[in-house]
Amino acid sequence: MSITSQEFQEWKDSPVTREILQVLAKRQLQLQEQWVSGQFMSADPLATSIANAGAIARHEALEELIVMTYEDIQTEKADD
């Protein structure tokens, strides 16, 4: 499926999309708060590393979705 820049912008400006992006941003903030409060810490250093790596990966994935641009989509399609 190919979308135009205008279609992407219409999707991005949609009230539903804006609400979803706000929820994703809230989840990002929750991950940050969990990290600050030490929820990813464990007596086992390996478990701590794994938990932190997972939290970082989730945070980065959420960020990619929140800030995604039309150009990002075009780049991904060109790489296929």
C-alpha positions as a Markdown table, in Angstrom:
| # | Residue | x | y | z |
|---|---|---|---|---|
| 1 | Met | 0.0 | 0.0 | 0.0 |
| 2 | Ser | 1.3 | 3.4 | -0.9 |
| 3 | Ile | 0.2 | 6.5 | 1.0 |
| 4 | Thr | 0.7 | 10.1 | 0.1 |
| 5 | Ser | 2.2 | 12.8 | 2.3 |
| 6 | Gln | -1.3 | 14.4 | 2.5 |
| 7 | Glu | -2.8 | 11.1 | 3.7 |
| 8 | Phe | -0.1 | 10.7 | 6.3 |
| 9 | Gln | -0.7 | 14.2 | 7.6 |
| 10 | Glu | -4.4 | 13.6 | 7.7 |
| 11 | Trp | -3.8 | 10.5 | 9.7 |
| 12 | Lys | -1.3 | 12.3 | 12.0 |
| 13 | Asp | -3.8 | 15.1 | 12.6 |
| 14 | Ser | -6.8 | 12.8 | 13.3 |
| 15 | Pro | -8.2 | 13.1 | 16.8 |
| 16 | Val | -7.9 | 9.3 | 17.2 |
| 17 | Thr | -4.3 | 9.3 | 16.2 |
| 18 | Arg | -3.5 | 12.2 | 18.5 |
| 19 | Glu | -5.2 | 10.4 | 21.4 |
| 20 | Ile | -3.2 | 7.2 | 20.7 |
| 21 | Leu | 0.1 | 9.2 | 20.5 |
| 22 | Gln | -0.7 | 10.8 | 23.8 |
| 23 | Val | -1.3 | 7.4 | 25.4 |
| 24 | Leu | 2.1 | 6.2 | 23.9 |
| 25 | Ala | 3.8 | 9.3 | 25.4 |
| 26 | Lys | 2.2 | 8.6 | 28.7 |
| 27 | Arg | 3.6 | 5.0 | 28.6 |
| 28 | Gln | 7.0 | 6.5 | 27.9 |
| 29 | Leu | 6.8 | 8.7 | 30.9 |
| 30 | Gln | 5.6 | 5.7 | 33.1 |
| 31 | Leu | 8.7 | 3.8 | 31.9 |
| 32 | Gln | 10.9 | 6.7 | 32.9 |
| 33 | Glu | 9.2 | 6.9 | 36.3 |
| 34 | Gln | 9.6 | 3.2 | 36.9 |
| 35 | Trp | 13.3 | 3.5 | 36.0 |
| 36 | Val | 13.8 | 6.4 | 38.4 |
| 37 | Ser | 12.1 | 4.5 | 41.2 |
| 38 | Gly | 14.4 | 1.5 | 40.7 |
| 39 | Gln | 11.8 | -0.9 | 39.5 |
| 40 | Phe | 14.2 | -2.4 | 37.0 |
| 41 | Met | 16.8 | -3.1 | 39.7 |
| 42 | Ser | 17.5 | -6.6 | 41.1 |
| 43 | Ala | 20.0 | -8.3 | 43.4 |
| 44 | Asp | 21.1 | -10.1 | 40.3 |
| 45 | Pro | 23.2 | -7.8 | 38.0 |
| 46 | Leu | 22.2 | -9.8 | 34.9 |
| 47 | Ala | 18.5 | -9.5 | 35.7 |
| 48 | Thr | 19.0 | -5.8 | 36.2 |
| 49 | Ser | 20.8 | -5.5 | 32.9 |
| 50 | Ile | 18.1 | -7.4 | 31.1 |
| 51 | Ala | 15.3 | -5.4 | 32.7 |
| 52 | Asn | 17.0 | -2.1 | 31.9 |
| 53 | Ala | 17.7 | -3.2 | 28.3 |
| 54 | Gly | 14.0 | -4.2 | 27.9 |
| 55 | Ala | 12.8 | -0.8 | 29.3 |
| 56 | Ile | 15.2 | 1.1 | 27.0 |
| 57 | Ala | 14.0 | -0.9 | 24.0 |
| 58 | Arg | 10.3 | -0.2 | 24.8 |
| 59 | His | 11.0 | 3.5 | 25.4 |
| 60 | Glu | 12.9 | 3.7 | 22.0 |
| 61 | Ala | 10.1 | 1.9 | 20.2 |
| 62 | Leu | 7.5 | 4.2 | 21.6 |
| 63 | Glu | 9.6 | 7.2 | 20.6 |
| 64 | Glu | 9.9 | 5.9 | 17.0 |
| 65 | Leu | 6.1 | 5.7 | 16.8 |
| 66 | Ile | 5.5 | 9.1 | 18.4 |
| 67 | Val | 7.8 | 11.0 | 16.2 |
| 68 | Met | 7.4 | 9.0 | 13.0 |
| 69 | Thr | 7.3 | 11.1 | 9.8 |
| 70 | Tyr | 6.2 | 10.6 | 6.3 |
| 71 | Glu | 9.8 | 10.5 | 5.3 |
| 72 | Asp | 10.5 | 7.7 | 7.7 |
| 73 | Ile | 7.9 | 5.6 | 6.0 |
| 74 | Gln | 9.3 | 6.4 | 2.6 |
| 75 | Thr | 12.8 | 5.4 | 3.7 |
| 76 | Glu | 11.6 | 2.1 | 5.1 |
| 77 | Lys | 9.7 | 1.3 | 1.9 |
| 78 | Ala | 12.8 | 2.2 | -0.2 |
| 79 | Asp | 14.8 | -0.2 | 1.9 |
| 80 | Asp | 12.5 | -3.2 | 1.2 |
